[in-house]
């Protein structure tokens, strides 16, 4: 990697100069490209049908993507902290480009494609989606230290709105043609991340370690960290000075690791599985007058829009809580999870009690998708800034990448549970298709369990806030 870094240093001398505003602007196309990860729901059921996958096998693709995201976050974190942003951007560009290209070829192969190949393609997409994205987040945090909550929220929101933009392209431009859509993705995402490779250039501590230590020293001084509230400084100042090993062994790290795992599982499980939720409702009402793909696209779009709004509002509110009210950022997380809990509770209700037709059911699901989308975006955006407040900024990308890897555990648990319960209610119809026709009965049990997990994690965060305040 040192040799690659040295080559890039030489290449950079021939590239146009960059600055903090250019880095901020170019982080947006990187986030848009990486956010196509969540456009999976747009074509998930069509991919499953084309390749003859069961719900459980389709869930394994979700899990593979999340594991890839975790690996990409860790790999990108180490490389960003050590060598800067360009190597992770290059890895992101190659992985996303090749992953979508392979997925496109497997889709064309249909039933002849293997599950292992599909899993590997999604794994590559997962790696690329977080390696470049996390590098962009750190670059923005470094360039805008006094307003990092607000600055990061723009990049993070762009990641969320990507699903909406690509959902629109899938339904309007490509008219539901999954093959053409996947072919488009492998070209466009590679180009957008390459823009980040050219202009989102922030050095790691390998090249100029002494300068980096001076910068970190400034960041570690409590009086110079306006993003931290007064009651958090005493508890966190020690972690701000800790090296990577001691930070990872600290109980506060593992507390946030577990909490973030559950938060991610609650949000991403619904995002990845909403296509199957819509399909279950569609099969229950048996109304062919409305296109299934159109209904799925509506839910994906709503999740994307409200996740975008949640991410945009979370950053400024987080900064307001800290600077004006002198509260902990964790209160943002509590608010987001309370909203999330409402969305999951609605999914436990019997849908036919509220909707007599498919159109009415779609309205109900639209409310649920809007609530969960907003709550997920709002909650997720709290975490990168919380981590930057607590831990040493020199190791920020790796710690955040490792923290994000907890998503694999939460989503694997909840997605596997969803697939198992959904399959338990499914059966083969006269056409030989493996479907669930029980409507909300296909998934209500899953959301009853996740409601309990949501309530538990809210209690844990409130206990942490009380503990931190006393410290």
C-alpha positions in Angstrom: 0.0 0.0 0.0 2.9 2.3 0.6 4.0 1.9 -3.0 0.5 2.7 -4.2 0.4 5.7 -1.9 3.7 7.0 -3.3 2.4 6.6 -6.8 -0.7 8.5 -6.0 1.3 11.3 -4.4 3.2 11.7 -7.7 -0.1 11.5 -9.7 -1.7 14.2 -7.5 1.0 16.7 -8.5 -0.5 16.6 -12.0 -4.1 16.9 -10.8 -5.9 20.2 -10.3 -5.6 21.7 -6.8 -8.5 20.9 -4.4 -9.9 22.8 -1.3 -12.4 22.2 1.5 -15.4 23.4 -0.6 -14.4 21.2 -3.6 -14.0 18.2 -1.2 -17.4 18.9 0.2 -19.1 19.2 -3.2 -17.4 16.1 -4.6 -18.3 14.0 -1.6 -21.9 14.3 -2.9 -21.5 12.2 -6.1 -19.5 9.7 -4.1 -22.3 9.3 -1.6 -24.9 9.1 -4.5 -23.0 6.3 -6.1 -22.4 4.4 -2.8 -26.1 4.9 -1.9 -27.2 2.7 -4.8 -26.7 -0.1 -2.2 -30.2 0.7 -0.9 -31.8 0.7 -4.4 -31.6 -3.1 -4.1 -35.2 -3.2 -3.0 -36.2 -1.8 -6.4 -35.1 -4.9 -8.2 -34.8 -7.5 -5.4 -38.0 -9.4 -6.1 -37.4 -9.4 -9.9 -33.8 -10.6 -9.3 -35.2 -13.4 -7.0 -37.8 -14.4 -9.7 -35.3 -14.3 -12.6 -32.7 -16.4 -10.7 -35.3 -18.6 -9.0 -34.4 -17.7 -5.4 -36.4 -18.3 -2.2 -37.0 -15.5 0.3 -34.3 -17.0 2.5 -31.8 -17.1 -0.4 -32.7 -13.6 -1.3 -32.1 -12.6 2.4 -28.7 -14.1 2.1 -27.9 -11.6 -0.6 -28.8 -8.8 1.9 -26.6 -10.4 4.5 -23.7 -10.7 2.0 -24.1 -7.0 1.2 -24.0 -6.0 4.8 -20.9 -8.2 5.5 -19.3 -6.6 2.5 -20.2 -3.2 3.9 -18.5 -4.1 7.2 -15.4 -5.3 5.5 -15.3 -2.2 3.3 -15.7 0.0 6.3 -12.9 -1.7 8.2 -10.6 -1.8 5.2 -11.4 1.7 4.1 -11.0 2.9 7.7 -7.5 1.6 8.1 -6.4 2.9 4.7 -8.0 6.3 5.1 -6.5 6.9 8.6 -3.1 5.8 7.4 -2.8 6.8 3.7 -5.6 9.2 3.2 -8.8 9.0 1.1 -7.6 8.2 -2.4 -6.8 4.5 -2.0 -10.2 3.7 -0.4 -11.8 5.7 -3.2 -10.0 3.6 -5.8 -11.0 0.4 -4.1 -14.6 1.6 -3.9 -14.6 2.5 -7.6 -13.3 -0.9 -8.7 -15.5 -3.0 -6.4 -18.8 -1.2 -7.2 -18.1 -1.1 -10.9 -17.2 -4.8 -11.0 -20.0 -5.9 -8.6 -22.8 -4.3 -10.6 -21.3 -5.6 -13.9 -21.2 -9.1 -12.5 -24.7 -8.8 -11.1 -25.9 -7.7 -14.5 -24.4 -10.7 -16.2 -25.9 -13.1 -13.5 -29.3 -11.5 -14.0 -29.1 -12.3 -17.7 -28.0 -15.9 -16.9 -31.2 -16.3 -14.8 -31.8 -19.7 -13.4 -28.3 -20.7 -14.6 -26.6 -18.2 -12.2 -25.4 -19.7 -8.9 -26.4 -18.3 -5.5 -22.7 -18.2 -4.5 -21.9 -15.9 -7.5 -24.8 -13.6 -6.6 -23.7 -13.5 -3.0 -20.1 -12.6 -4.1 -21.3 -9.8 -6.4 -23.4 -8.3 -3.7 -20.4 -8.6 -1.3 -18.2 -6.6 -3.7 -20.9 -3.9 -4.0 -21.1 -3.8 -0.2 -17.3 -3.3 0.1 -17.2 -0.5 -2.5 -20.2 1.2 -1.0 -18.7 1.8 2.4 -15.0 2.2 1.6 -15.5 5.3 -0.5 -18.4 6.7 1.5 -16.6 6.5 4.8 -13.6 8.2 3.4 -15.8 11.0 2.1 -17.4 11.4 5.6 -14.0 11.7 7.3 -12.8 14.2 4.7 -15.8 16.4 5.3 -15.4 16.1 9.1 -11.8 17.2 8.9 -12.5 20.1 6.5 -15.4 21.5 8.6 -14.4 20.7 12.3 -16.7 23.3 13.9 -19.9 22.3 12.0 -19.2 18.7 11.3 -22.7 17.6 12.3 -24.2 19.8 9.7 -21.5 19.2 7.1 -21.6 15.4 7.4 -25.4 15.4 7.3 -25.3 16.7 3.7 -23.0 13.9 2.6 -25.0 11.3 4.6 -28.3 12.6 3.2 -26.9 12.3 -0.4 -26.2 8.7 0.4 -29.9 8.3 1.4 -31.5 10.2 -1.5 -29.6 8.0 -4.0 -32.2 5.2 -3.6 -34.9 7.6 -4.6 -33.1 8.9 -7.6 -32.3 5.5 -8.8 -35.8 4.2 -8.0 -37.1 7.0 -10.3 -34.7 6.0 -13.0 -35.6 2.4 -12.7 -39.4 3.0 -13.1 -39.4 6.0 -15.4 -36.3 5.9 -17.6 -35.8 2.1 -17.7 -39.5 1.2 -17.3 -38.8 -1.6 -14.9 -36.2 -3.2 -17.1 -33.8 -4.6 -14.4 -31.1 -5.7 -16.9 -30.7 -2.3 -18.4 -30.9 -0.7 -15.0 -28.0 -2.9 -13.6 -26.0 -2.2 -16.8 -26.5 1.5 -16.2 -25.5 1.2 -12.5 -22.1 -0.4 -13.2 -21.1 2.5 -15.5 -22.5 5.5 -13.6 -21.4 4.5 -10.1 -17.9 3.9 -11.2 -17.7 7.3 -12.8 -19.1 9.2 -9.8 -16.7 7.6 -7.4 -13.8 8.3 -9.7 -14.7 12.0 -9.3 -14.2 11.5 -5.6 -10.9 9.9 -6.3 -9.7 12.9 -8.2 -10.9 15.7 -5.8 -11.6 14.3 -2.3 -8.0 14.3 -1.4 -7.2 14.3 2.4 -3.9 12.9 3.6 -3.6 10.2 6.3 -1.0 10.3 9.1 1.5 8.1 7.1 2.9 10.8 4.9 3.2 13.6 7.5 2.9 12.0 10.8 4.3 14.9 12.8 1.8 17.3 11.2 -1.0 14.9 11.9 -0.1 14.6 15.5 -0.2 18.4 15.9 -3.7 18.4 14.3 -4.9 15.6 16.5 -3.4 17.3 19.6 -5.5 20.4 18.8 -8.6 18.2 18.4 -7.9 16.5 21.7 -7.9 19.7 23.7 -11.4 19.9 25.4 -11.6 23.7 25.1 -11.1 23.5 21.3 -13.9 21.0 20.7 -17.1 23.0 20.3 -19.0 20.0 19.2 -18.9 18.4 22.6 -21.3 19.2 25.5 -19.9 20.1 28.9 -21.2 16.9 30.6 -19.5 14.7 28.0 -16.0 16.3 28.1 -14.9 14.8 31.4 -16.0 11.3 30.4 -14.5 11.5 26.9 -11.3 13.4 27.3 -9.5 10.3 28.3 -10.7 8.4 25.2 -9.8 11.4 23.0 -6.2 10.8 24.0 -6.2 7.0 23.9 -4.5 5.0 21.1 -6.5 2.6 18.9 -5.9 -0.5 21.1 -7.1 1.1 24.3 -10.1 2.7 22.6 -11.3 -0.7 21.2 -11.0 -2.3 24.6 -13.0 0.4 26.4 -16.5 -0.5 27.5 -17.9 2.7 26.0 -16.8 1.4 22.5 -18.6 -1.9 23.0 -21.7 -0.3 24.4 -22.0 1.8 21.2 -21.1 -1.2 19.1 -24.1 -3.2 20.4 -26.5 -0.2 20.3 -25.5 0.7 16.8 -26.0 -3.0 15.7 -29.6 -2.9 16.9 -30.3 0.5 15.4 -29.0 -0.5 12.0 -30.8 -3.8 12.1 -34.1 -2.1 12.9 -33.8 0.3 10.0 -32.0 -1.7 7.3 -34.1 -4.9 7.8 -37.2 -3.0 6.7 -35.4 -1.2 3.9 -34.1 -4.4 2.4 -37.2 -6.4 3.0 -39.9 -3.9 2.1 -40.2 -5.4 -1.4 -41.4 -8.6 0.2 -43.7 -6.8 2.6 -45.4 -5.1 -0.4 -45.5 -8.5 -2.3 -47.2 -10.2 0.6 -49.9 -7.4 0.7 -50.2 -7.5 -3.1 -50.8 -11.3 -3.0 -53.3 -11.0 -0.2 -55.6 -8.5 -2.0 -55.1 -10.2 -5.3 -55.6 -7.0 -7.4 -54.0 -7.1 -10.8 -55.1 -3.6 -11.7 -52.0 -2.2 -9.9 -48.4 -3.2 -10.9 -46.4 -4.8 -8.2 -43.2 -3.2 -9.3 -44.8 0.3 -9.2 -46.0 -0.3 -5.6 -42.5 -1.5 -4.5 -40.9 1.6 -6.2 -43.3 3.9 -4.3 -42.2 2.4 -0.9 -38.5 2.6 -1.8 -39.0 6.2 -2.9 -40.8 7.2 0.3 -38.1 5.5 2.4 -35.4 7.4 0.5 -37.2 10.8 0.7 -37.9 10.6 4.4 -34.5 9.1 5.2 -33.0 12.0 3.3 -35.1 14.5 5.4 -34.2 12.6 8.6 -30.5 12.9 7.8 -30.7 16.6 6.8 -32.6 17.5 10.0 -30.5 15.3 12.3 -27.1 17.1 11.8 -28.3 20.7 12.5 -30.4 19.6 15.4 -27.5 17.6 16.8 -25.3 20.7 16.6 -28.1 22.8 18.2 -28.4 20.4 21.1 -24.7 20.6 21.8 -23.9 24.2 21.2 -27.1 25.9 22.5 -28.7 23.5 24.9 -25.5 21.8 26.1 -27.1 18.4 25.9 -25.6 15.1 24.7 -26.1 14.1 21.1 -27.5 10.8 22.3 -30.8 12.6 22.9 -31.1 12.7 19.1 -30.7 9.0 19.0 -33.5 8.5 21.6 -35.9 10.7 19.5 -35.0 8.8 16.3 -35.6 5.4 18.0 -38.9 6.4 19.5 -40.1 7.3 16.0 -38.7 4.0 14.7 -40.7 2.1 17.3 -43.9 3.7 16.1 -43.2 2.4 12.6 -42.5 -1.1 13.7 -45.6 -1.1 16.0 -47.8 -0.2 13.0 -46.4 -3.3 11.1 -47.7 -5.6 13.9 -51.3 -4.6 13.2 -53.7 -6.6 11.0 -53.7 -4.6 7.8 -57.2 -5.7 6.7 -58.7 -3.9 9.7 -57.5 -0.6 8.3 -57.6 -1.2 4.5 -60.4 -2.9 2.5 -58.5 -2.7 -0.8 -54.9 -2.8 -2.2 -55.0 1.0 -2.6 -55.9 1.5 1.0 -53.2 -1.0 2.1 -50.6 0.9 0.0 -51.5 4.2 1.8 -51.0 2.4 5.1 -47.7 1.0 4.1 -46.7 4.4 2.7 -47.2 5.9 6.2 -45.1 3.1 7.7 -42.3 3.5 5.2 -42.2 7.3 5.7 -42.0 6.9 9.5 -39.3 4.2 9.4 -37.3 6.0 6.7 -37.2 9.3 8.6 -36.4 7.5 11.9 -33.6 5.5 10.3 -32.0 8.5 8.6 -32.3 10.6 11.7 -30.8 8.0 14.0 -28.0 6.9 11.7 -26.7 10.4 11.1 -26.2 10.9 14.9 -23.6 8.2 15.1 -20.6 9.4 12.9 -20.6 12.6 14.9 -21.0 10.8 18.3 -17.9 8.7 17.4 -15.9 11.7 16.4 -16.8 13.4 19.7 -15.8 10.4 21.8 -12.7 8.9 20.2 -9.3 10.0 18.9 -9.8 11.6 15.5 -6.5 10.1 14.1 -8.3 6.7 14.3 -11.7 8.0 13.4 -12.2 6.1 10.1 -11.2 2.7 11.4 -13.2 3.1 14.6 -16.3 4.3 12.6 -15.7 1.5 10.1 -15.5 -1.1 12.9 -18.6 0.4 14.5 -20.4 0.2 11.2 -19.4 -3.5 10.9 -21.8 -4.2 13.8 -24.6 -3.7 11.2 -23.7 -7.2 9.9 -24.8 -8.7 13.3 -28.0 -6.7 13.7 -29.2 -7.0 10.1 -28.2 -10.7 9.8 -30.2 -11.5 12.9 -33.3 -9.5 11.9 -33.1 -10.3 8.1 -32.7 -14.0 8.8 -35.7 -13.9 11.3 -37.8 -12.1 8.7 -36.9 -14.6 6.0 -37.6 -17.6 8.3 -41.0 -16.3 9.4 -42.0 -15.2 5.9 -41.1 -18.6 4.4 -43.0 -20.3 7.3 -46.1 -18.6 6.0 -45.4 -19.2 2.3 -46.5 -22.0 0.0 -46.5 -22.9 -3.7 -49.5 -21.6 -5.7 -51.1 -23.2 -8.7 -48.6 -21.5 -11.0 -45.7 -23.1 -9.1 -44.6 -19.8 -7.4 -43.5 -19.8 -3.8 -45.5 -17.0 -2.3 -47.1 -15.8 0.9 -50.8 -14.7 0.6 -51.5 -13.9 4.3 -50.9 -10.2 3.9 -49.6 -8.6 7.2 -49.6 -12.1 8.7 -46.5 -12.9 6.7 -44.4 -10.4 8.7 -46.3 -9.2 11.8 -44.5 -11.6 14.1 -41.1 -10.3 13.0 -42.0 -6.7 13.8 -43.4 -7.8 17.2 -40.0 -9.0 18.1 -38.2 -5.9 16.7 -40.5 -3.7 18.8 -39.1 -5.4 21.9 -35.5 -4.8 20.7 -36.3 -1.2 20.0 -37.7 -0.6 23.4 -34.7 -2.3 25.0 -32.2 -0.1 23.1 -34.0 3.1 24.1 -33.7 2.1 27.7 -30.0 1.4 27.3 -29.3 4.8 25.7 -31.2 6.6 28.5 -29.2 4.7 31.1 -26.0 5.8 29.3 -27.1 9.4 29.2 -27.8 9.3 33.0 -24.4 7.6 33.6 -22.5 10.2 31.4 -24.3 13.1 33.2 -23.3 11.8 36.6 -19.7 11.3 35.4 
